[in-house]
Amino acid sequence: MSATLSIIVPAYNEENTIQHILEKICEVQLIQDLKKEIVVVNDCSQDNTENKILAFQQQHPEINIVYKKHEVNQGKGAALRTGFQNANGDFVIVQDADMEYDPSEFNLLVKPILDGFADVVYGSRFMGGRPHRILFFWHTIGNKILTFISNMFTNLNLTDMETCYKMFRREIIQSIDLKENRFGFEPEVTAKVAKIPKIRIYEVGISYYGRTYDEGKKIGMKDAFRALYCIIRYNLFS
């Protein structure tokens, strides 16, 4: 019997991209006959995101799409918790709705798990020879500093702790008690995964098609300071 990959898509005011990312997900041919379950979580969008999702769902009844909606905006971390709770697949991956990451690379992340080597796989934007859009110097430096500090506490050697592409065996991510509502999810889940006895964490190089703030990028300095707080909190006091 074929296994299933659950793809968690948190969405907030992504009316311009949500249908495109869903189309790209549907086009992906997964290795070893993996099936797909798409869990879309609308975090109380104020634009036309919901109508775009429902229209896509109606136009593609053959696609296994689970739609959840928050009545109050809670943040990406909260949307991911809702997605994880409603995932039924054997494996789970996070896919932002903003087109910065390419779903055709799902196979790169799932292969170490299917081959029996990994329980968790991170997709790194800073390793490998895949295309990367050249954008913000200080954003990149901040990312690398946060990854470095996270590694100091977790004793991991990740190159990209803040990456969106994180794939888990479902039972692992559903067993973790996550708290962060916004972008603190990344350091929190990394700290808590690292504490699981005998966990096998792998990292693979991925491409990155980053957005500018004018194009809709949402993360900023406030989130960077929150990430630093979360690294300390969830490694030392959780």
C-alpha positions in Angstrom: 0.0 0.0 0.0 1.4 3.4 -1.0 2.4 5.9 1.7 1.1 9.5 1.8 2.9 12.8 2.0 0.8 15.5 3.8 1.7 19.0 2.5 0.8 21.7 5.0 0.2 25.1 3.4 -0.3 28.0 5.8 -1.8 31.0 4.0 -2.4 34.6 5.0 -3.3 37.2 2.4 -1.9 35.1 -0.5 -4.6 35.7 -3.1 -2.0 36.3 -5.8 -0.1 33.0 -5.3 -2.3 30.5 -3.5 -3.7 28.9 -6.7 -0.3 28.8 -8.4 1.3 27.0 -5.5 -1.5 24.5 -5.3 -1.2 23.8 -9.0 2.6 23.3 -8.6 2.0 20.9 -5.8 -0.6 18.9 -7.8 1.9 18.7 -10.7 4.6 17.0 -8.6 5.2 13.3 -9.3 6.4 11.8 -6.1 8.8 8.9 -6.0 7.8 5.4 -5.0 4.2 6.1 -5.8 3.7 8.4 -2.8 0.2 9.9 -2.6 -0.4 13.5 -1.7 -2.7 15.1 0.9 -2.8 18.9 0.8 -3.8 20.6 4.1 -4.5 24.3 3.5 -4.8 26.5 6.6 -6.2 30.0 6.0 -5.1 32.1 8.9 -8.1 34.6 8.7 -6.9 36.2 5.4 -8.4 39.6 4.7 -8.2 39.4 0.9 -9.6 36.9 -1.6 -7.4 34.0 -0.4 -10.4 31.9 0.8 -12.3 32.2 -2.4 -9.3 31.2 -4.4 -8.8 28.1 -2.3 -12.4 27.1 -2.4 -12.5 27.6 -6.2 -9.4 25.5 -6.7 -10.9 22.8 -4.5 -14.1 22.8 -6.5 -12.2 22.7 -9.8 -10.1 19.7 -8.7 -12.4 17.3 -6.9 -9.9 14.5 -7.6 -7.2 16.1 -5.4 -7.2 15.3 -1.7 -7.4 18.8 -0.2 -8.3 19.5 3.4 -9.3 23.1 4.1 -9.1 24.7 7.5 -9.8 28.3 8.5 -8.9 30.4 11.5 -11.6 32.8 12.5 -9.0 35.1 14.0 -5.5 35.7 12.7 -3.0 33.8 14.9 0.2 33.6 12.9 2.2 31.0 10.9 3.1 28.8 13.8 -0.6 28.5 14.9 -1.6 27.7 11.3 1.1 25.0 11.1 -0.2 23.5 14.4 -3.7 23.3 12.9 -2.2 21.7 9.8 -0.1 19.1 11.7 -3.2 18.2 13.8 -5.2 17.5 10.6 -2.5 15.6 8.7 -3.1 12.0 8.0 -0.1 11.1 5.8 2.9 9.1 6.8 5.2 12.1 6.2 4.6 15.8 6.6 6.2 18.8 5.0 5.7 22.6 5.3 5.0 24.5 2.1 4.6 28.3 2.2 2.1 29.7 -0.2 4.4 32.5 -1.4 6.2 30.7 -4.3 9.7 31.0 -2.6 10.1 27.3 -2.5 9.7 24.8 -5.3 7.4 21.8 -4.6 9.2 19.8 -7.3 11.9 19.3 -4.7 9.7 17.4 -2.3 11.5 14.2 -3.6 14.9 15.5 -2.5 13.6 15.7 1.1 11.6 12.5 1.2 14.2 10.3 -0.2 16.4 10.0 2.9 13.3 9.0 4.9 12.1 6.5 2.3 15.6 5.0 2.1 15.4 4.4 5.9 18.1 6.9 6.9 16.2 9.9 8.3 13.3 10.8 10.5 13.5 14.5 9.8 14.9 16.3 6.8 15.7 20.1 6.5 16.0 21.7 3.1 18.9 24.1 3.1 19.1 27.2 1.0 22.8 27.5 1.7 24.2 24.2 0.4 24.2 22.5 -3.0 24.2 24.0 -6.5 20.6 24.9 -7.0 19.4 28.4 -8.0 19.0 31.1 -5.4 17.7 34.6 -5.9 20.1 37.2 -4.7 18.4 39.5 -2.1 19.1 40.9 1.3 22.7 40.8 2.8 21.7 41.5 6.4 18.7 39.1 6.2 21.1 36.3 5.2 23.7 37.2 7.9 20.9 37.3 10.5 19.7 33.9 9.3 23.2 32.4 9.6 23.7 33.9 13.0 20.4 32.5 14.3 21.3 29.1 12.8 24.8 29.3 14.4 23.3 30.1 17.9 20.7 27.4 17.5 23.4 24.9 16.7 25.4 25.9 19.8 22.4 24.9 22.0 21.2 21.8 20.0 24.6 20.5 19.1 23.5 20.1 15.5 25.4 21.3 12.5 22.5 22.6 10.4 23.2 25.3 7.8 19.6 26.7 7.6 17.5 26.4 10.7 15.1 29.0 9.4 14.2 27.1 6.2 10.5 26.6 5.4 11.2 23.1 4.0 11.1 20.8 7.0 9.9 17.2 6.5 8.9 14.9 9.4 7.6 11.5 10.0 4.0 12.3 11.0 4.2 10.6 14.4 7.2 12.8 15.3 5.7 16.2 14.5 2.4 15.3 16.0 4.1 14.2 19.3 5.8 17.6 19.8 4.0 20.1 22.0 4.4 23.3 19.9 3.6 26.7 21.4 4.8 29.5 19.1 2.2 31.3 17.0 4.4 33.2 14.6 7.9 32.7 13.1 9.2 31.4 16.4 8.1 28.0 15.1 11.4 27.4 13.3 13.8 27.6 16.4 11.2 26.0 18.6 10.6 22.9 16.5 14.4 22.6 15.9 15.1 22.7 19.7 12.4 20.2 20.5 13.3 17.8 17.6 16.9 17.8 18.7 15.9 16.6 22.2 14.2 13.4 20.9 16.4 10.4 21.7 18.1 8.8 18.7 16.4 11.2 16.2 18.0 11.1 12.8 18.1 14.5 11.2 19.3 15.1 7.6 19.8 18.1 5.4 19.6 18.5 1.6 20.3 21.5 -0.7 17.3 23.2 -2.2 16.6 26.2 -4.4 15.2 29.5 -3.2 13.1 32.1 -5.1 12.9 34.7 -2.4 10.5 37.7 -2.4 11.2 41.3 -1.5 9.1 43.1 1.1 7.4 45.0 -1.7 6.4 41.6 -3.2 4.9 40.4 0.1 7.7 39.1 2.3 6.4 39.2 5.9 9.3 38.4 8.2 11.3 41.3 9.8 13.6 42.3 12.6 10.9 41.8 15.2 10.7 38.1 14.2 14.5 37.8 14.3 14.6 38.9 17.9 11.7 36.6 18.7 13.7 33.7 17.1 16.6 34.5 19.3 14.4 34.5 22.4 12.9 31.1 21.3 16.3 29.6 20.8 17.2 30.4 24.4 13.8 29.5 25.9 13.2 26.2 24.2 16.7 24.9 24.6 17.3 25.9 28.2 13.9 26.2 29.8 11.6 23.7 28.0 
